[in-house]
């Protein structure tokens, strides 16, 4: 990914004030914020989008570790989103891979890498995303898991900008109709489409850059090298021309 979307995104406030502290001053301020939230904020039973991740068991652990009041106040101030925004569209347009998590009938989770051309995870509307299920190793683990449990999670890594996008939802397996295939594929990406996965979005959030290695796409590196090489050639030609006048 090459873009660096702005900071006005869901979860930025909490992720970058709690998870991404970098020095003692920030930690001291964080402790003060937590104590203030614990002393002034009244816990409510208000349903929040982020409750999809902050289950009662998770909240109990937050209580035990003295972060629950802070998270409650932060999420009530700015909860996660449950629909496709322009910011999310920009991120999806740059993504050429993601991880898909499903759960089998024995309750074991499974994570599978999905790849394709940039932008292959396509918003159909403000609640649904879709991607082509390209022919692979024929194990069909994700497909089998979805037959008994439609809940799924999409995890997108953006190493170039050191961010991660988390999406919760449900998947419907659909026939690869000509209309969907045309919308979800790129003519230069030669892969057989076996079916289509339609992901109905329940919630999404961003994570902070902590512990994410900074990597760049080889295509971007090659493009930058090509541009530099061309510029060097132009300068060499200009230099040779100027030297010819000196002789």
ABEGO torsion letter per residue (X at the ends): XABBBBABBBGAAAAAAAAABABAAAAAAAAAAAAAAAAABBBBABBBAAAAABBAAAAAAAAAAGAAAAAAAAAAABBBBABBBAAAAAAAAABABBBBBBBBAAGBBBBBBBBEBBGABBBABAABBBBBBBBBAGAGAAAAAAAABABBBBBBBBAAAGBBBBBBEBBBBBBBBAAAAAAABBAABBBBBABBBBBBBABBBBBBABGBBBBBBAAAAAAAAAAAAAAAAAAAAAAAAAAAAAX
